[in-house]
Amino acid sequence: MGIRENTRVDRSRIWIGKLSDPDPAIAYWHSKTPVERLEAAELIRQVLYGYDATTARLQRPLAVSKRARR
């Protein structure tokens, strides 16, 4: 299950202002923790590129081998 299934967009709020007004988005993101910002970035990535559980893991098994000493 990806992040998108648990996320809702609040379309009842809208902000209209002048270009010279300070951007409220800056204050909003400064109020968030780094983890919340990272989760938001991951949500945007999933919306743009899609979520596929098969690509979330290694494509092939990882094998560790020892090199022979010379």
OpenMM code with the backbone's topology and positions (N, CA, C; nanometers):
from openmm import Vec3, app, unit

residues = "MET GLY ILE ARG GLU ASN THR ARG VAL ASP ARG SER ARG ILE TRP ILE GLY LYS LEU SER ASP PRO ASP PRO ALA ILE ALA TYR TRP HIS SER LYS THR PRO VAL GLU ARG LEU GLU ALA ALA GLU LEU ILE ARG GLN VAL LEU TYR GLY TYR ASP ALA THR THR ALA ARG LEU GLN ARG PRO LEU ALA VAL SER LYS ARG ALA ARG ARG".split()
positions = [
    Vec3(0.0848, -0.1182, 0.0000),
    Vec3(0.0000, 0.0000, 0.0000),
    Vec3(0.0886, 0.1237, 0.0000),
    Vec3(0.0675, 0.2137, -0.0921),
    Vec3(0.1464, 0.3348, -0.1017),
    Vec3(0.0884, 0.4473, -0.0173),
    Vec3(0.1552, 0.5582, -0.0207),
    Vec3(0.1131, 0.6741, 0.0570),
    Vec3(-0.0160, 0.7327, 0.0013),
    Vec3(-0.0356, 0.7220, -0.1291),
    Vec3(-0.1516, 0.7859, -0.1917),
    Vec3(-0.2843, 0.7360, -0.1387),
    Vec3(-0.2929, 0.6104, -0.0959),
    Vec3(-0.4195, 0.5556, -0.0486),
    Vec3(-0.4639, 0.6204, 0.0826),
    Vec3(-0.3698, 0.6766, 0.1588),
    Vec3(-0.4013, 0.7351, 0.2887),
    Vec3(-0.4074, 0.8871, 0.2853),
    Vec3(-0.4020, 0.9486, 0.1682),
    Vec3(-0.3938, 1.0929, 0.1568),
    Vec3(-0.5186, 1.1495, 0.0913),
    Vec3(-0.5673, 1.2556, 0.1503),
    Vec3(-0.6833, 1.3264, 0.0950),
    Vec3(-0.6449, 1.4726, 0.0707),
    Vec3(-0.7013, 1.5327, -0.0322),
    Vec3(-0.6778, 1.6728, -0.0630),
    Vec3(-0.7963, 1.7530, -0.0113),
    Vec3(-0.7667, 1.8567, 0.0675),
    Vec3(-0.8719, 1.9448, 0.1191),
    Vec3(-0.8981, 2.0530, 0.0157),
    Vec3(-1.0021, 2.0351, -0.0633),
    Vec3(-1.0338, 2.1300, -0.1700),
    Vec3(-1.1253, 2.2433, -0.1225),
    Vec3(-1.1581, 2.2479, 0.0066),
    Vec3(-1.2454, 2.3527, 0.0584),
    Vec3(-1.1680, 2.4787, 0.0946),
    Vec3(-1.0345, 2.4723, 0.0945),
    Vec3(-0.9536, 2.5878, 0.1307),
    Vec3(-0.8808, 2.6394, 0.0071),
    Vec3(-0.8852, 2.7702, -0.0098),
    Vec3(-0.8147, 2.8328, -0.1210),
    Vec3(-0.7581, 2.9654, -0.0716),
    Vec3(-0.6418, 3.0025, -0.1230),
    Vec3(-0.5780, 3.1271, -0.0838),
    Vec3(-0.5580, 3.2115, -0.2082),
    Vec3(-0.6053, 3.3346, -0.2010),
    Vec3(-0.5895, 3.4282, -0.3128),
    Vec3(-0.5165, 3.5495, -0.2583),
    Vec3(-0.4133, 3.5908, -0.3264),
    Vec3(-0.3366, 3.7060, -0.2801),
    Vec3(-0.2619, 3.7703, -0.3942),
    Vec3(-0.1888, 3.8749, -0.3598),
    Vec3(-0.1084, 3.9452, -0.4580),
    Vec3(0.0279, 3.8796, -0.4691),
    Vec3(0.0944, 3.8985, -0.5818),
    Vec3(0.2274, 3.8431, -0.6010),
    Vec3(0.3280, 3.9027, -0.5029),
    Vec3(0.3023, 4.0247, -0.4565),
    Vec3(0.3945, 4.0893, -0.3627),
    Vec3(0.3750, 4.0405, -0.2188),
    Vec3(0.2653, 3.9684, -0.1897),
    Vec3(0.2411, 3.9149, -0.0549),
    Vec3(0.3389, 3.8013, -0.0260),
    Vec3(0.3778, 3.7857, 0.1029),
    Vec3(0.4644, 3.6720, 0.1356),
    Vec3(0.3923, 3.5396, 0.1107),
    Vec3(0.4674, 3.4417, 0.0656),
    Vec3(0.4111, 3.3115, 0.0322),
    Vec3(0.3816, 3.2324, 0.1601),
    Vec3(0.2562, 3.1978, 0.1864),
    Vec3(0.2252, 3.1212, 0.3078),
    Vec3(0.2803, 2.9784, 0.3034),
    Vec3(0.3152, 2.9294, 0.1845),
    Vec3(0.3697, 2.7941, 0.1732),
    Vec3(0.5054, 2.7839, 0.2426),
    Vec3(0.5824, 2.8912, 0.2412),
    Vec3(0.7132, 2.8882, 0.3064),
    Vec3(0.6978, 2.8681, 0.4555),
    Vec3(0.6084, 2.9434, 0.5173),
    Vec3(0.5842, 2.9277, 0.6611),
    Vec3(0.5267, 2.7899, 0.6913),
    Vec3(0.4412, 2.7400, 0.6026),
    Vec3(0.3812, 2.6076, 0.6230),
    Vec3(0.4889, 2.4995, 0.6267),
    Vec3(0.5784, 2.4986, 0.5272),
    Vec3(0.6797, 2.3934, 0.5209),
    Vec3(0.7853, 2.4091, 0.6293),
    Vec3(0.8102, 2.5320, 0.6744),
    Vec3(0.9030, 2.5512, 0.7859),
    Vec3(0.8438, 2.4989, 0.9158),
    Vec3(0.7107, 2.4902, 0.9245),
    Vec3(0.6467, 2.4389, 1.0460),
    Vec3(0.6459, 2.2860, 1.0504),
    Vec3(0.6804, 2.2199, 0.9406),
    Vec3(0.6799, 2.0735, 0.9334),
    Vec3(0.8158, 2.0169, 0.9728),
    Vec3(0.8137, 1.8951, 1.0235),
    Vec3(0.9381, 1.8270, 1.0588),
    Vec3(1.0052, 1.7753, 0.9320),
    Vec3(1.1344, 1.7460, 0.9380),
    Vec3(1.2011, 1.6896, 0.8201),
    Vec3(1.1362, 1.5597, 0.7714),
    Vec3(1.0859, 1.4781, 0.8633),
    Vec3(1.0204, 1.3525, 0.8235),
    Vec3(0.8924, 1.3820, 0.7459),
    Vec3(0.8146, 1.4796, 0.7924),
    Vec3(0.6912, 1.5160, 0.7216),
    Vec3(0.7217, 1.5719, 0.5834),
    Vec3(0.8286, 1.6488, 0.5714),
    Vec3(0.8679, 1.7023, 0.4403),
    Vec3(0.9108, 1.5907, 0.3466),
    Vec3(0.9839, 1.4939, 0.3997),
    Vec3(1.0272, 1.3811, 0.3182),
    Vec3(0.9087, 1.2965, 0.2722),
    Vec3(0.8106, 1.2765, 0.3613),
    Vec3(0.6898, 1.2026, 0.3230),
    Vec3(0.6142, 1.2765, 0.2133),
    Vec3(0.6096, 1.4082, 0.2204),
    Vec3(0.5424, 1.4868, 0.1166),
    Vec3(0.6159, 1.4756, -0.0167),
    Vec3(0.7483, 1.4777, -0.0111),
    Vec3(0.8268, 1.4624, -0.1341),
    Vec3(0.8041, 1.3247, -0.1948),
    Vec3(0.7950, 1.2212, -0.1117),
    Vec3(0.7693, 1.0862, -0.1610),
    Vec3(0.6295, 1.0772, -0.2226),
    Vec3(0.5324, 1.1428, -0.1616),
    Vec3(0.3966, 1.1449, -0.2177),
    Vec3(0.3973, 1.2086, -0.3568),
    Vec3(0.4679, 1.3206, -0.3705),
    Vec3(0.4758, 1.3880, -0.5007),
    Vec3(0.5435, 1.2969, -0.6029),
    Vec3(0.6503, 1.2268, -0.5607),
    Vec3(0.7195, 1.1346, -0.6511),
    Vec3(0.6258, 1.0242, -0.6974),
    Vec3(0.5463, 0.9696, -0.6041),
    Vec3(0.4538, 0.8631, -0.6408),
    Vec3(0.3434, 0.9129, -0.7327),
    Vec3(0.2962, 1.0344, -0.7112),
    Vec3(0.1918, 1.0900, -0.7983),
    Vec3(0.2468, 1.1091, -0.9391),
    Vec3(0.3696, 1.1606, -0.9495),
    Vec3(0.4281, 1.1865, -1.0808),
    Vec3(0.4694, 1.0593, -1.1540),
    Vec3(0.5322, 0.9653, -1.0832),
    Vec3(0.5906, 0.8486, -1.1477),
    Vec3(0.5171, 0.7190, -1.1201),
    Vec3(0.4179, 0.7219, -1.0317),
    Vec3(0.3431, 0.6013, -1.0004),
    Vec3(0.4091, 0.5187, -0.8921),
    Vec3(0.3316, 0.4321, -0.8327),
    Vec3(0.3821, 0.3439, -0.7274),
    Vec3(0.3743, 0.2021, -0.7775),
    Vec3(0.4856, 0.1315, -0.7713),
    Vec3(0.4906, -0.0080, -0.8124),
    Vec3(0.5691, -0.0838, -0.7060),
    Vec3(0.5020, -0.1731, -0.6340),
    Vec3(0.5664, -0.2446, -0.5243),
    Vec3(0.6828, -0.3305, -0.5715),
    Vec3(0.6805, -0.3729, -0.6961),
    Vec3(0.7895, -0.4583, -0.7446),
    Vec3(0.9184, -0.3804, -0.7644),
    Vec3(0.9103, -0.2499, -0.7862),
    Vec3(1.0317, -0.1704, -0.8027),
    Vec3(1.0838, -0.1177, -0.6703),
    Vec3(1.0140, -0.1432, -0.5629),
    Vec3(1.0567, -0.0946, -0.4318),
    Vec3(1.1602, -0.1864, -0.3676),
    Vec3(1.1972, -0.2914, -0.4339),
    Vec3(1.2975, -0.3829, -0.3786),
    Vec3(1.4040, -0.4127, -0.4847),
    Vec3(1.5056, -0.4862, -0.4464),
    Vec3(1.6122, -0.5190, -0.5403),
    Vec3(1.5583, -0.6028, -0.6564),
    Vec3(1.6134, -0.5829, -0.7723),
    Vec3(1.5665, -0.6542, -0.8900),
    Vec3(1.6132, -0.7988, -0.8928),
    Vec3(1.7261, -0.8270, -0.8300),
    Vec3(1.7774, -0.9642, -0.8290),
    Vec3(1.8396, -0.9891, -0.6926),
    Vec3(1.8558, -1.1136, -0.6554),
    Vec3(1.9165, -1.1440, -0.5253),
    Vec3(2.0597, -1.0905, -0.5182),
    Vec3(2.0959, -1.0452, -0.4020),
    Vec3(2.2299, -0.9938, -0.3797),
    Vec3(2.3164, -1.1057, -0.3250),
    Vec3(2.4288, -1.1314, -0.3893),
    Vec3(2.5197, -1.2370, -0.3449),
    Vec3(2.6535, -1.1747, -0.3083),
    Vec3(2.7080, -1.2162, -0.1974),
    Vec3(2.8390, -1.1686, -0.1524),
    Vec3(2.9384, -1.2824, -0.1721),
    Vec3(3.0457, -1.2525, -0.2399),
    Vec3(3.1484, -1.3540, -0.2618),
    Vec3(3.2818, -1.3029, -0.2104),
    Vec3(3.3661, -1.3948, -0.1672),
    Vec3(3.4985, -1.3583, -0.1172),
    Vec3(3.5984, -1.3681, -0.2311),
    Vec3(3.6886, -1.2728, -0.2367),
    Vec3(3.7935, -1.2743, -0.3374),
    Vec3(3.9092, -1.3580, -0.2877),
    Vec3(3.9729, -1.4302, -0.3790),
    Vec3(4.0901, -1.5109, -0.3433),
    Vec3(4.2083, -1.4178, -0.3226),
    Vec3(4.2892, -1.4485, -0.2238),
    Vec3(4.4089, -1.3681, -0.1983),
    Vec3(4.5185, -1.4084, -0.2954),
    Vec3(4.6012, -1.3137, -0.3316),
    Vec3(4.7112, -1.3404, -0.4257),
    Vec3(4.8355, -1.3835, -0.3524),
] * unit.nanometer
topology = app.Topology()
chain = topology.addChain("A")
for resn in residues:
    res = topology.addResidue(resn, chain)
    for name in ("N", "CA", "C"):
        topology.addAtom(name, app.Element.getBySymbol(name[0]), res)
